[in-house]
């Protein structure tokens, strides 16, 4: 019995830690409490305003981005959510967020934006100032990221291929295309080459181009 308890202890600790993280994120999102550091990017106060179109989602993402001196680039509408790129003052890709259609709540996108982003994610690089990308160059260059993405699509999403990548801190995100039309997106880790397909969007509907703001 003691041996069994020993096996379950690490899992129990992990579950407890995750539960605490979820509760803390929910509290920050619901209270409007402004925090500094990467965890401030994880939640935004829901304004209770349904998103009617891309312009509404753009404004919601812009309010979220302004806390980090970022601005909105490309905005996309899917059947399950709105997606927006956030850019830094130099126009470089900083991170990705989702806007909930029903409430206008904005939060970091699931997956790569949380787990791979070395500047704005949940686990930024050691010794870094939040919001500052690591100085070392990506091990995987953009052209190789496209080849990796295309190989993964051939193996897992037949008929799709990858568009040119957008470089975020620590990873690339690429639109997936069928006959030249956007279907969805995936990300490629710039160090390991791992691929993460964005399964949470639903069907692609429309997009607005990045704008100078």
MARRO-11211 format. One record per atom (N, C-alpha, C): atom name; x, y, z; residue in one letter. Coordinates in nm, 4 decimals. Layout:
N
CA, X, Y, Z, A
...
***
This chain:
213
N, 0.0829, -0.1208, 0.0000, X
CA, 0.0000, 0.0000, 0.0000, X
C, 0.0862, 0.1255, 0.0000, X
N, 0.1957, 0.1285, 0.0789, X
CA, 0.2827, 0.2441, 0.0819, X
C, 0.3486, 0.2660, -0.0527, X
N, 0.3806, 0.1544, -0.1227, X
CA, 0.4401, 0.1676, -0.2554, X
C, 0.3405, 0.2293, -0.3520, X
N, 0.2112, 0.1915, -0.3413, X
CA, 0.1076, 0.2472, -0.4274, X
C, 0.0898, 0.3961, -0.4023, X
N, 0.0912, 0.4332, -0.2738, X
CA, 0.0788, 0.5751, -0.2414, X
C, 0.1950, 0.6535, -0.2992, X
N, 0.3133, 0.5974, -0.2973, X
CA, 0.4305, 0.6635, -0.3528, X
C, 0.4175, 0.6873, -0.5010, X
N, 0.3527, 0.5932, -0.5699, X
CA, 0.3344, 0.6104, -0.7141, X
C, 0.2351, 0.7213, -0.7454, X
N, 0.1318, 0.7332, -0.6617, X
CA, 0.0263, 0.8316, -0.6893, X
C, 0.0627, 0.9716, -0.6413, X
N, 0.1601, 0.9847, -0.5523, X
CA, 0.1917, 1.1143, -0.4947, X
C, 0.2308, 1.2178, -0.5995, X
N, 0.3236, 1.1872, -0.6942, X
CA, 0.3576, 1.2899, -0.7938, X
C, 0.2373, 1.3354, -0.8753, X
N, 0.1472, 1.2415, -0.9112, X
CA, 0.0288, 1.2782, -0.9875, X
C, -0.0616, 1.3688, -0.9064, X
N, -0.0769, 1.3386, -0.7771, X
CA, -0.1607, 1.4204, -0.6894, X
C, -0.1071, 1.5622, -0.6797, X
N, 0.0251, 1.5747, -0.6655, X
CA, 0.0871, 1.7065, -0.6567, X
C, 0.0657, 1.7835, -0.7859, X
N, 0.0825, 1.7148, -0.9003, X
CA, 0.0645, 1.7810, -1.0298, X
C, -0.0788, 1.8306, -1.0469, X
N, -0.1772, 1.7444, -1.0139, X
CA, -0.3172, 1.7844, -1.0264, X
C, -0.3480, 1.9033, -0.9376, X
N, -0.2949, 1.9014, -0.8163, X
CA, -0.3176, 2.0132, -0.7254, X
C, -0.2585, 2.1427, -0.7768, X
N, -0.1384, 2.1336, -0.8360, X
CA, -0.0741, 2.2533, -0.8899, X
C, -0.1525, 2.3099, -1.0065, X
N, -0.2016, 2.2211, -1.0926, X
CA, -0.2808, 2.2666, -1.2066, X
C, -0.4105, 2.3316, -1.1609, X
N, -0.4734, 2.2727, -1.0608, X
CA, -0.5975, 2.3301, -1.0088, X
C, -0.5737, 2.4696, -0.9517, X
N, -0.4627, 2.4849, -0.8799, X
CA, -0.4311, 2.6162, -0.8236, X
C, -0.4071, 2.7182, -0.9333, X
N, -0.3386, 2.6751, -1.0409, X
CA, -0.3138, 2.7658, -1.1520, X
C, -0.4429, 2.8100, -1.2176, X
N, -0.5349, 2.7152, -1.2404, X
CA, -0.6625, 2.7482, -1.3034, X
C, -0.7410, 2.8455, -1.2181, X
N, -0.7451, 2.8219, -1.0869, X
CA, -0.8185, 2.9112, -0.9965, X
C, -0.7583, 3.0506, -0.9989, X
N, -0.6238, 3.0595, -0.9964, X
CA, -0.5597, 3.1905, -0.9939, X
C, -0.5851, 3.2654, -1.1224, X
N, -0.5823, 3.1952, -1.2371, X
CA, -0.6088, 3.2593, -1.3655, X
C, -0.7525, 3.3087, -1.3710, X
N, -0.8475, 3.2270, -1.3241, X
CA, -0.9880, 3.2669, -1.3240, X
C, -1.0088, 3.3900, -1.2375, X
N, -0.9373, 3.3959, -1.1247, X
CA, -0.9527, 3.5108, -1.0357, X
C, -0.9010, 3.6368, -1.1016, X
N, -0.7842, 3.6284, -1.1661, X
CA, -0.7284, 3.7446, -1.2339, X
C, -0.8218, 3.7899, -1.3447, X
N, -0.8728, 3.6939, -1.4243, X
CA, -0.9588, 3.7300, -1.5366, X
C, -1.0876, 3.7941, -1.4893, X
N, -1.1444, 3.7450, -1.3803, X
CA, -1.2734, 3.7947, -1.3344, X
C, -1.2659, 3.9216, -1.2536, X
N, -1.1482, 3.9515, -1.1968, X
CA, -1.1392, 4.0664, -1.1083, X
C, -1.0909, 4.1925, -1.1770, X
N, -1.0285, 4.1780, -1.2937, X
CA, -0.9707, 4.2942, -1.3581, X
C, -0.8402, 4.3369, -1.2942, X
N, -0.7857, 4.2565, -1.2043, X
CA, -0.6618, 4.2882, -1.1357, X
C, -0.5467, 4.2868, -1.2347, X
N, -0.4694, 4.3960, -1.2431, X
CA, -0.3592, 4.4060, -1.3372, X
C, -0.2319, 4.3536, -1.2721, X
N, -0.1707, 4.2541, -1.3385, X
CA, -0.0464, 4.1984, -1.2885, X
C, 0.0641, 4.2284, -1.3876, X
N, 0.1868, 4.2211, -1.3398, X
CA, 0.3005, 4.2319, -1.4282, X
C, 0.3635, 4.0956, -1.4433, X
N, 0.4402, 4.0775, -1.5512, X
CA, 0.5012, 3.9477, -1.5776, X
C, 0.4174, 3.8671, -1.6731, X
N, 0.4703, 3.7510, -1.7168, X
CA, 0.4039, 3.6726, -1.8203, X
C, 0.2635, 3.6272, -1.7852, X
N, 0.2360, 3.6000, -1.6560, X
CA, 0.1029, 3.5508, -1.6216, X
C, -0.0042, 3.6551, -1.6442, X
N, 0.0330, 3.7830, -1.6554, X
CA, -0.0662, 3.8853, -1.6843, X
C, -0.1262, 3.8683, -1.8214, X
N, -0.0572, 3.7969, -1.9097, X
CA, -0.1072, 3.7771, -2.0449, X
C, -0.2121, 3.6673, -2.0519, X
N, -0.2353, 3.5942, -1.9448, X
CA, -0.3165, 3.4743, -1.9540, X
C, -0.4663, 3.5006, -1.9480, X
N, -0.5100, 3.6141, -1.8963, X
CA, -0.6530, 3.6357, -1.8858, X
C, -0.6888, 3.7814, -1.9018, X
N, -0.8131, 3.8082, -1.9383, X
CA, -0.8601, 3.9450, -1.9541, X
C, -1.0033, 3.9514, -1.9056, X
N, -1.0385, 4.0629, -1.8474, X
CA, -1.1741, 4.0802, -1.7966, X
C, -1.2754, 4.0716, -1.9098, X
N, -1.3714, 3.9808, -1.8963, X
CA, -1.4782, 3.9688, -1.9958, X
C, -1.5716, 4.0887, -1.9835, X
N, -1.5965, 4.1569, -2.0934, X
CA, -1.6788, 4.2775, -2.0905, X
C, -1.8262, 4.2483, -2.1110, X
N, -1.8614, 4.1220, -2.1367, X
CA, -2.0004, 4.0863, -2.1553, X
C, -2.0593, 4.1403, -2.2839, X
N, -1.9736, 4.1635, -2.3825, X
CA, -2.0189, 4.2191, -2.5091, X
C, -1.9953, 4.1183, -2.6206, X
N, -2.0990, 4.0636, -2.6804, X
CA, -2.0783, 3.9694, -2.7909, X
C, -2.0026, 4.0349, -2.9053, X
N, -1.9169, 3.9571, -2.9679, X
CA, -1.8391, 4.0058, -3.0820, X
C, -1.9225, 3.9851, -3.2084, X
N, -1.9575, 4.0948, -3.2746, X
CA, -2.0436, 4.0863, -3.3931, X
C, -1.9648, 4.0692, -3.5216, X
N, -1.8389, 4.1116, -3.5213, X
CA, -1.7616, 4.1091, -3.6442, X
C, -1.6126, 4.1216, -3.6137, X
N, -1.5324, 4.1251, -3.7195, X
CA, -1.3878, 4.1358, -3.7040, X
C, -1.3468, 4.2661, -3.6366, X
N, -1.4186, 4.3732, -3.6633, X
CA, -1.3843, 4.5017, -3.6028, X
C, -1.4008, 4.4970, -3.4512, X
N, -1.5079, 4.4331, -3.4020, X
CA, -1.5273, 4.4181, -3.2577, X
C, -1.4123, 4.3383, -3.1966, X
N, -1.3769, 4.2279, -3.2609, X
CA, -1.2682, 4.1440, -3.2100, X
C, -1.1358, 4.2191, -3.2119, X
N, -1.1140, 4.2990, -3.3146, X
CA, -0.9925, 4.3801, -3.3237, X
C, -0.9820, 4.4755, -3.2051, X
N, -1.0915, 4.5423, -3.1719, X
CA, -1.0894, 4.6363, -3.0604, X
C, -1.0669, 4.5648, -2.9279, X
N, -1.1311, 4.4491, -2.9097, X
CA, -1.1121, 4.3737, -2.7851, X
C, -0.9675, 4.3292, -2.7708, X
N, -0.9101, 4.2766, -2.8787, X
CA, -0.7708, 4.2346, -2.8747, X
C, -0.6789, 4.3541, -2.8506, X
N, -0.7145, 4.4701, -2.9058, X
CA, -0.6335, 4.5896, -2.8863, X
C, -0.6295, 4.6355, -2.7414, X
N, -0.7427, 4.6257, -2.6713, X
CA, -0.7446, 4.6618, -2.5293, X
C, -0.6529, 4.5704, -2.4496, X
N, -0.6561, 4.4420, -2.4845, X
CA, -0.5700, 4.3447, -2.4179, X
C, -0.4235, 4.3732, -2.4493, X
N, -0.3928, 4.4004, -2.5756, X
CA, -0.2546, 4.4205, -2.6194, X
C, -0.1917, 4.5451, -2.5586, X
N, -0.2711, 4.6472, -2.5335, X
CA, -0.2164, 4.7750, -2.4882, X
C, -0.1483, 4.7635, -2.3526, X
N, -0.1841, 4.6644, -2.2723, X
CA, -0.1224, 4.6466, -2.1415, X
C, 0.0250, 4.6122, -2.1536, X
N, 0.0639, 4.5585, -2.2688, X
CA, 0.2034, 4.5191, -2.2911, X
C, 0.2686, 4.6033, -2.4002, X
N, 0.2088, 4.7166, -2.4307, X
CA, 0.2630, 4.8033, -2.5350, X
C, 0.2731, 4.7299, -2.6679, X
N, 0.1765, 4.6447, -2.6944, X
CA, 0.1663, 4.5731, -2.8213, X
C, 0.0476, 4.6268, -2.8989, X
N, 0.0377, 4.5893, -3.0265, X
CA, -0.0784, 4.6268, -3.1055, X
C, -0.1212, 4.5089, -3.1916, X
N, -0.2397, 4.5178, -3.2471, X
CA, -0.3006, 4.4064, -3.3187, X
C, -0.2560, 4.4056, -3.4642, X
N, -0.2245, 4.2866, -3.5133, X
CA, -0.1958, 4.2677, -3.6541, X
C, -0.3140, 4.2011, -3.7220, X
N, -0.2900, 4.0841, -3.7757, X
CA, -0.3936, 4.0096, -3.8473, X
C, -0.5017, 3.9588, -3.7517, X
N, -0.6277, 3.9688, -3.7928, X
CA, -0.7404, 3.9164, -3.7160, X
C, -0.8161, 3.8179, -3.8041, X
N, -0.8518, 3.7033, -3.7483, X
CA, -0.9217, 3.5997, -3.8224, X
C, -1.0473, 3.5580, -3.7476, X
N, -1.1510, 3.5249, -3.8207, X
CA, -1.2737, 3.4737, -3.7598, X
C, -1.2909, 3.3277, -3.7974, X
N, -1.3102, 3.2456, -3.6959, X
CA, -1.3406, 3.1044, -3.7137, X
C, -1.4800, 3.0777, -3.6562, X
N, -1.5289, 2.9571, -3.6762, X
CA, -1.6632, 2.9252, -3.6274, X
C, -1.6689, 2.9164, -3.4748, X
N, -1.5546, 2.8968, -3.4082, X
CA, -1.5546, 2.8828, -3.2624, X
C, -1.4954, 3.0031, -3.1902, X
N, -1.4152, 3.0842, -3.2574, X
CA, -1.3508, 3.1952, -3.1895, X
C, -1.2932, 3.2929, -3.2917, X
N, -1.2468, 3.4060, -3.2404, X
CA, -1.1656, 3.4986, -3.3183, X
C, -1.0198, 3.4801, -3.2765, X
N, -0.9310, 3.5006, -3.3702, X
CA, -0.7873, 3.4876, -3.3470, X
C, -0.7207, 3.6181, -3.3879, X
N, -0.6200, 3.6628, -3.3098, X
CA, -0.5474, 3.7847, -3.3452, X
C, -0.3994, 3.7681, -3.3163, X
N, -0.3184, 3.8198, -3.4075, X
CA, -0.1749, 3.8312, -3.3827, X
C, -0.1495, 3.9619, -3.3089, X
N, -0.0596, 3.9589, -3.2123, X
CA, -0.0162, 4.0814, -3.1464, X
C, 0.1275, 4.1099, -3.1879, X
N, 0.1540, 4.2353, -3.2218, X
CA, 0.2842, 4.2779, -3.2715, X
C, 0.3484, 4.3750, -3.1727, X
N, 0.4835, 4.3777, -3.1723, X
CA, 0.5524, 4.4724, -3.0852, X
C, 0.5679, 4.6075, -3.1558, X
N, 0.6382, 4.6994, -3.0907, X
CA, 0.6491, 4.8351, -3.1446, X
C, 0.7267, 4.8389, -3.2760, X
N, 0.8038, 4.7334, -3.3031, X
CA, 0.8804, 4.7265, -3.4271, X
C, 0.8061, 4.6493, -3.5363, X
N, 0.6838, 4.6057, -3.5065, X
CA, 0.6057, 4.5314, -3.6035, X
C, 0.6375, 4.3842, -3.6086, X
N, 0.7168, 4.3346, -3.5137, X
CA, 0.7490, 4.1928, -3.5094, X
C, 0.6423, 4.1166, -3.4328, X
N, 0.6210, 3.9915, -3.4709, X
CA, 0.5190, 3.9098, -3.4060, X
C, 0.5586, 3.8798, -3.2616, X
N, 0.4683, 3.9102, -3.1693, X
CA, 0.4948, 3.8907, -3.0269, X
C, 0.4239, 3.7665, -2.9730, X
N, 0.2929, 3.7582, -2.9925, X
CA, 0.2175, 3.6431, -2.9434, X
C, 0.0833, 3.6376, -3.0150, X
N, 0.0011, 3.5391, -2.9767, X
CA, -0.1284, 3.5152, -3.0398, X
C, -0.2350, 3.5052, -2.9313, X
N, -0.3528, 3.5606, -2.9582, X
CA, -0.4605, 3.5572, -2.8605, X
C, -0.5894, 3.5108, -2.9268, X
N, -0.6815, 3.4652, -2.8432, X
CA, -0.8160, 3.4297, -2.8857, X
C, -0.9151, 3.5266, -2.8229, X
N, -1.0188, 3.5609, -2.8970, X
CA, -1.1281, 3.6447, -2.8471, X
C, -1.2543, 3.5596, -2.8500, X
N, -1.3190, 3.5457, -2.7337, X
CA, -1.4392, 3.4641, -2.7256, X
C, -1.5584, 3.5392, -2.7855, X
N, -1.6300, 3.4786, -2.8808, X
CA, -1.7393, 3.5501, -2.9494, X
C, -1.8511, 3.5956, -2.8573, X
N, -1.8851, 3.5152, -2.7560, X
CA, -1.9999, 3.5475, -2.6728, X
C, -1.9760, 3.6564, -2.5713, X
N, -1.8549, 3.6686, -2.5190, X
CA, -1.8273, 3.7606, -2.4097, X
C, -1.7255, 3.8683, -2.4427, X
N, -1.6468, 3.8484, -2.5477, X
CA, -1.5392, 3.9417, -2.5773, X
C, -1.4166, 3.9211, -2.4911, X
N, -1.4157, 3.8151, -2.4088, X
CA, -1.2979, 3.7871, -2.3265, X
C, -1.1798, 3.7517, -2.4162, X
N, -1.0630, 3.8013, -2.3792, X
CA, -0.9410, 3.7796, -2.4565, X
C, -0.8410, 3.7053, -2.3691, X
N, -0.7759, 3.6067, -2.4276, X
CA, -0.6724, 3.5338, -2.3530, X
C, -0.5699, 3.4792, -2.4505, X
N, -0.4540, 3.4427, -2.3978, X
CA, -0.3518, 3.3804, -2.4810, X
C, -0.4098, 3.2595, -2.5523, X
N, -0.3679, 3.2402, -2.6758, X
CA, -0.4124, 3.1221, -2.7477, X
C, -0.3589, 2.9974, -2.6802, X
N, -0.4350, 2.8891, -2.6890, X
CA, -0.3907, 2.7616, -2.6351, X
C, -0.2660, 2.7138, -2.7093, X
N, -0.1959, 2.6182, -2.6492, X
CA, -0.0871, 2.5520, -2.7190, X
C, 0.0394, 2.6341, -2.7284, X
N, 0.0923, 2.6576, -2.8496, X
CA, 0.2230, 2.7209, -2.8658, X
C, 0.2363, 2.8571, -2.7985, X
N, 0.1340, 2.9424, -2.8072, X
CA, 0.1448, 3.0760, -2.7474, X
C, 0.1657, 3.0676, -2.5967, X
N, 0.1083, 2.9668, -2.5339, X
CA, 0.1279, 2.9470, -2.3908, X
C, 0.2564, 2.8719, -2.3589, X
N, 0.2820, 2.7625, -2.4337, X
CA, 0.3853, 2.6682, -2.3941, X
C, 0.5196, 2.6859, -2.4658, X
N, 0.5179, 2.7462, -2.5844, X
CA, 0.6419, 2.7603, -2.6608, X
C, 0.6931, 2.9021, -2.6690, X
N, 0.6096, 3.0007, -2.6443, X
CA, 0.6517, 3.1395, -2.6599, X
C, 0.7505, 3.1758, -2.5493, X
N, 0.8733, 3.2078, -2.5885, X
CA, 0.9802, 3.2303, -2.4913, X
C, 0.9813, 3.3722, -2.4357, X
N, 0.8911, 3.4580, -2.4814, X
CA, 0.8861, 3.5947, -2.4311, X
C, 0.7544, 3.6275, -2.3622, X
N, 0.6430, 3.5748, -2.4110, X
CA, 0.5116, 3.6112, -2.3580, X
C, 0.4308, 3.4910, -2.3100, X
N, 0.4910, 3.3732, -2.3062, X
CA, 0.4180, 3.2546, -2.2662, X
C, 0.4190, 3.2309, -2.1168, X
N, 0.3718, 3.1126, -2.0780, X
CA, 0.3667, 3.0763, -1.9371, X
C, 0.5040, 3.0484, -1.8802, X
N, 0.5989, 3.0077, -1.9667, X
CA, 0.7321, 2.9712, -1.9200, X
C, 0.8372, 3.0409, -2.0047, X
N, 0.8545, 3.1751, -1.9867, X
CA, 0.9528, 3.2469, -2.0670, X
C, 1.0944, 3.2010, -2.0339, X
N, 1.1878, 3.2336, -2.1223, X
CA, 1.3254, 3.1879, -2.1057, X
C, 1.3878, 3.2390, -1.9772, X
N, 1.4760, 3.1617, -1.9209, X
CA, 1.5427, 3.1992, -1.7969, X
C, 1.6272, 3.3243, -1.8176, X
N, 1.6247, 3.4126, -1.7194, X
CA, 1.7078, 3.5312, -1.7252, X
C, 1.6559, 3.6386, -1.8193, X
N, 1.5330, 3.6258, -1.8651, X
CA, 1.4773, 3.7210, -1.9596, X
C, 1.3831, 3.8175, -1.8902, X
N, 1.3769, 3.9380, -1.9419, X
CA, 1.2737, 4.0317, -1.9013, X
C, 1.1454, 3.9942, -1.9735, X
N, 1.0313, 3.9837, -1.9033, X
CA, 0.9076, 3.9489, -1.9726, X
C, 0.8825, 4.0402, -2.0911, X
N, 0.8473, 3.9780, -2.2030, X
CA, 0.8226, 4.0543, -2.3237, X
C, 0.9454, 4.0763, -2.4086, X
N, 1.0609, 4.0234, -2.3673, X
CA, 1.1819, 4.0384, -2.4470, X
C, 1.2225, 3.9027, -2.5006, X
N, 1.2346, 3.8908, -2.6317, X
CA, 1.2679, 3.7638, -2.6941, X
C, 1.4114, 3.7254, -2.6643, X
N, 1.4429, 3.5949, -2.6600, X
CA, 1.5790, 3.5514, -2.6349, X
C, 1.6717, 3.5967, -2.7465, X
N, 1.7989, 3.6163, -2.7134, X
CA, 1.8929, 3.6700, -2.8105, X
C, 1.9424, 3.5644, -2.9073, X
N, 1.9415, 3.4364, -2.8664, X
CA, 1.9959, 3.3341, -2.9546, X
C, 1.9059, 3.3127, -3.0757, X
N, 1.9689, 3.2830, -3.1875, X
CA, 1.8946, 3.2629, -3.3115, X
C, 1.8217, 3.1291, -3.3073, X
N, 1.7086, 3.1229, -3.3781, X
CA, 1.6315, 2.9989, -3.3847, X
C, 1.7138, 2.8918, -3.4554, X
N, 1.7115, 2.7714, -3.4001, X
CA, 1.7849, 2.6610, -3.4620, X
C, 1.7233, 2.6226, -3.5954, X
N, 1.5923, 2.6368, -3.6057, X
CA, 1.5199, 2.6021, -3.7282, X
C, 1.4818, 2.7309, -3.8005, X
N, 1.5259, 2.7419, -3.9248, X
CA, 1.5002, 2.8608, -4.0046, X
C, 1.3626, 2.8510, -4.0713, X
N, 1.3096, 2.9645, -4.1199, X
CA, 1.1741, 2.9650, -4.1760, X
C, 1.1522, 2.8645, -4.2889, X
N, 1.2483, 2.8513, -4.3811, X
CA, 1.2268, 2.7583, -4.4921, X
C, 1.2193, 2.6143, -4.4449, X
N, 1.2968, 2.5818, -4.3417, X
CA, 1.2895, 2.4465, -4.2872, X
C, 1.1579, 2.4254, -4.2131, X
N, 1.1094, 2.5308, -4.1463, X
CA, 0.9805, 2.5202, -4.0778, X
C, 0.8693, 2.4872, -4.1770, X
N, 0.8750, 2.5454, -4.2959, X
CA, 0.7751, 2.5146, -4.3981, X
C, 0.7845, 2.3682, -4.4397, X
N, 0.9071, 2.3183, -4.4585, X
CA, 0.9243, 2.1779, -4.4986, X
C, 0.8729, 2.0838, -4.3901, X
N, 0.9016, 2.1168, -4.2649, X
CA, 0.8534, 2.0346, -4.1541, X
C, 0.7010, 2.0343, -4.1513, X
N, 0.6419, 2.1531, -4.1673, X
CA, 0.4959, 2.1643, -4.1655, X
C, 0.4338, 2.0853, -4.2804, X
N, 0.4915, 2.0968, -4.3995, X
CA, 0.4363, 2.0248, -4.5151, X
C, 0.4459, 1.8735, -4.4967, X
N, 0.5566, 1.8269, -4.4393, X
CA, 0.5689, 1.6831, -4.4159, X
C, 0.4641, 1.6356, -4.3160, X
N, 0.4437, 1.7127, -4.2107, X
CA, 0.3435, 1.6758, -4.1105, X
C, 0.2043, 1.6739, -4.1741, X
N, 0.1750, 1.7720, -4.2582, X
CA, 0.0441, 1.7764, -4.3242, X
C, 0.0252, 1.6593, -4.4194, X
N, 0.1292, 1.6212, -4.4904, X
CA, 0.1178, 1.5044, -4.5781, X
C, 0.0840, 1.3794, -4.4979, X
N, 0.1393, 1.3708, -4.3776, X
CA, 0.1183, 1.2527, -4.2937, X
C, -0.0150, 1.2543, -4.2201, X
N, -0.0649, 1.3754, -4.1873, X
CA, -0.1798, 1.3849, -4.0967, X
C, -0.3000, 1.4605, -4.1525, X
N, -0.2828, 1.5479, -4.2516, X
CA, -0.3926, 1.6277, -4.3070, X
C, -0.3773, 1.6294, -4.4586, X
N, -0.4039, 1.5172, -4.5190, X
CA, -0.3827, 1.5019, -4.6627, X
C, -0.4584, 1.6090, -4.7419, X
N, -0.3926, 1.6654, -4.8415, X
CA, -0.4543, 1.7673, -4.9248, X
C, -0.4238, 1.9092, -4.8816, X
N, -0.3624, 1.9271, -4.7649, X
CA, -0.3264, 2.0603, -4.7166, X
C, -0.1772, 2.0841, -4.7340, X
N, -0.1393, 2.2129, -4.7455, X
CA, 0.0018, 2.2486, -4.7409, X
C, 0.0165, 2.3783, -4.6638, X
N, 0.1397, 2.4122, -4.6284, X
CA, 0.1660, 2.5245, -4.5403, X
C, 0.1999, 2.6505, -4.6179, X
N, 0.1517, 2.7645, -4.5680, X
CA, 0.1882, 2.8948, -4.6221, X
C, 0.3194, 2.9400, -4.5576, X
N, 0.3624, 3.0600, -4.5902, X
CA, 0.4846, 3.1131, -4.5320, X
C, 0.4663, 3.1373, -4.3823, X
N, 0.5717, 3.1169, -4.3026, X
CA, 0.5567, 3.1245, -4.1564, X
C, 0.5663, 3.2662, -4.1019, X
N, 0.4962, 3.2895, -3.9913, X
CA, 0.5157, 3.4081, -3.9089, X
C, 0.6018, 3.3658, -3.7905, X
N, 0.7091, 3.4385, -3.7657, X
CA, 0.8032, 3.4021, -3.6595, X
C, 0.7641, 3.4690, -3.5286, X
N, 0.7299, 3.3887, -3.4278, X
CA, 0.7054, 3.4338, -3.2919, X
C, 0.8238, 3.3919, -3.2050, X
N, 0.8385, 3.4477, -3.0872, X
CA, 0.9511, 3.4085, -3.0022, X
C, 0.9461, 3.2594, -2.9671, X
N, 1.0352, 3.1820, -3.0255, X
CA, 1.0443, 3.0401, -2.9938, X
C, 0.9724, 2.9472, -3.0895, X
N, 0.8947, 2.9985, -3.1831, X
CA, 0.8193, 2.9105, -3.2725, X
C, 0.7689, 2.9884, -3.3939, X
N, 0.7180, 2.9140, -3.4910, X
CA, 0.6554, 2.9719, -3.6095, X
C, 0.5084, 2.9296, -3.6138, X
N, 0.4235, 3.0172, -3.6667, X
CA, 0.2859, 2.9787, -3.6959, X
C, 0.2623, 2.9974, -3.8454, X
N, 0.1972, 2.8977, -3.9064, X
CA, 0.1752, 2.8964, -4.0507, X
C, 0.0285, 2.8676, -4.0794, X
N, -0.0297, 2.9385, -4.1745, X
CA, -0.1636, 2.9035, -4.2223, X
C, -0.1550, 2.7705, -4.2966, X
N, -0.2592, 2.6911, -4.2853, X
CA, -0.2707, 2.5708, -4.3679, X
C, -0.3685, 2.5997, -4.4810, X
N, -0.3340, 2.5543, -4.6003, X
CA, -0.4080, 2.5901, -4.7209, X
C, -0.4561, 2.4662, -4.7946, X
N, -0.5716, 2.4806, -4.8587, X
CA, -0.6203, 2.3811, -4.9550, X
C, -0.6596, 2.4560, -5.0820, X
N, -0.5954, 2.4238, -5.1914, X
CA, -0.6204, 2.4915, -5.3193, X
C, -0.6050, 2.6425, -5.3059, X
N, -0.5063, 2.6835, -5.2255, X
CA, -0.4775, 2.8256, -5.2096, X
C, -0.5649, 2.8989, -5.1118, X
N, -0.6591, 2.8300, -5.0477, X
CA, -0.7511, 2.8928, -4.9532, X
C, -0.7186, 2.8477, -4.8098, X
N, -0.7281, 2.9416, -4.7164, X
CA, -0.6969, 2.9106, -4.5761, X
C, -0.7972, 2.8112, -4.5197, X
N, -0.7439, 2.7109, -4.4510, X
CA, -0.8264, 2.6129, -4.3807, X
C, -0.8085, 2.6272, -4.2299, X
N, -0.6859, 2.6436, -4.1853, X
CA, -0.6562, 2.6549, -4.0428, X
C, -0.5139, 2.7003, -4.0240, X
N, -0.4480, 2.6507, -3.9178, X
CA, -0.3093, 2.6884, -3.8926, X
C, -0.2428, 2.5842, -3.8048, X
N, -0.1095, 2.5861, -3.8091, X
CA, -0.0293, 2.5023, -3.7210, X
C, 0.0945, 2.5798, -3.6817, X
N, 0.1663, 2.5281, -3.5816, X
CA, 0.2891, 2.5914, -3.5353, X
C, 0.4021, 2.4896, -3.5343, X
N, 0.5238, 2.5403, -3.5555, X
CA, 0.6444, 2.4583, -3.5539, X
C, 0.7402, 2.5171, -3.4512, X
N, 0.7843, 2.4351, -3.3574, X
CA, 0.8794, 2.4798, -3.2566, X
C, 1.0129, 2.5116, -3.3224, X
N, 1.0677, 2.6299, -3.2951, X
CA, 1.1889, 2.6751, -3.3630, X
C, 1.3155, 2.6083, -3.3113, X
N, 1.3044, 2.5323, -3.2042, X
CA, 1.4205, 2.4607, -3.1509, X
C, 1.4127, 2.3115, -3.1786, X
N, 1.2969, 2.2517, -3.1544, X
CA, 1.2835, 2.1059, -3.1644, X
C, 1.2232, 2.0590, -3.2957, X
N, 1.1510, 2.1474, -3.3649, X
CA, 1.0815, 2.1056, -3.4859, X
C, 0.9492, 2.0364, -3.4604, X
N, 0.9048, 2.0324, -3.3355, X
CA, 0.7744, 1.9731, -3.3049, X
C, 0.6638, 2.0541, -3.3726, X
N, 0.5561, 1.9849, -3.4104, X
CA, 0.4424, 2.0478, -3.4771, X
C, 0.3205, 2.0425, -3.3858, X
N, 0.2486, 2.1534, -3.3797, X
CA, 0.1266, 2.1615, -3.2978, X
C, 0.0162, 2.2172, -3.3868, X
N, -0.0794, 2.1339, -3.4255, X
CA, -0.1902, 2.1789, -3.5100, X
C, -0.2949, 2.2472, -3.4226, X
N, -0.3476, 2.3597, -3.4704, X
CA, -0.4457, 2.4362, -3.3928, X
C, -0.5845, 2.3771, -3.4172, X
N, -0.6250, 2.2873, -3.3297, X
CA, -0.7504, 2.2140, -3.3493, X
C, -0.8719, 2.2856, -3.2893, X
N, -0.8502, 2.3969, -3.2225, X
CA, -0.9558, 2.4581, -3.1407, X
C, -1.0343, 2.5670, -3.2120, X
N, -1.0021, 2.5987, -3.3364, X
CA, -1.0653, 2.7121, -3.4027, X
C, -1.2001, 2.6800, -3.4665, X
N, -1.2155, 2.5601, -3.5159, X
CA, -1.3318, 2.5312, -3.5980, X
C, -1.3066, 2.5707, -3.7422, X
N, -1.4119, 2.6031, -3.8129, X
CA, -1.4034, 2.6333, -3.9565, X
C, -1.3618, 2.7781, -3.9791, X
N, -1.2671, 2.7992, -4.0697, X
CA, -1.2244, 2.9351, -4.1033, X
C, -1.3348, 3.0070, -4.1794, X
N, -1.3599, 3.1338, -4.1407, X
CA, -1.4654, 3.2117, -4.2043, X
C, -1.4102, 3.3299, -4.2849, X
N, -1.3335, 3.4167, -4.2194, X
CA, -1.2830, 3.5356, -4.2879, X
C, -1.1688, 3.5960, -4.2069, X
N, -1.0997, 3.6914, -4.2660, X
CA, -0.9897, 3.7568, -4.1962, X
C, -0.9766, 3.9012, -4.2428, X
N, -0.9092, 3.9805, -4.1582, X
CA, -0.8745, 4.1162, -4.1977, X
C, -0.7223, 4.1244, -4.2021, X
N, -0.6651, 4.2027, -4.2920, X
CA, -0.5191, 4.2110, -4.3022, X
C, -0.4618, 4.2883, -4.1853, X
N, -0.3317, 4.2668, -4.1609, X
CA, -0.2631, 4.3466, -4.0609, X
C, -0.2673, 4.4934, -4.1050, X
N, -0.2801, 4.5825, -4.0096, X
CA, -0.2923, 4.7242, -4.0416, X
C, -0.1830, 4.8026, -3.9691, X
N, -0.1421, 4.9125, -4.0289, X
CA, -0.0502, 5.0041, -3.9604, X
C, -0.1302, 5.0870, -3.8617, X
N, -0.0888, 5.0835, -3.7354, X
CA, -0.1654, 5.1534, -3.6324, X
C, -0.0745, 5.2456, -3.5541, X
***
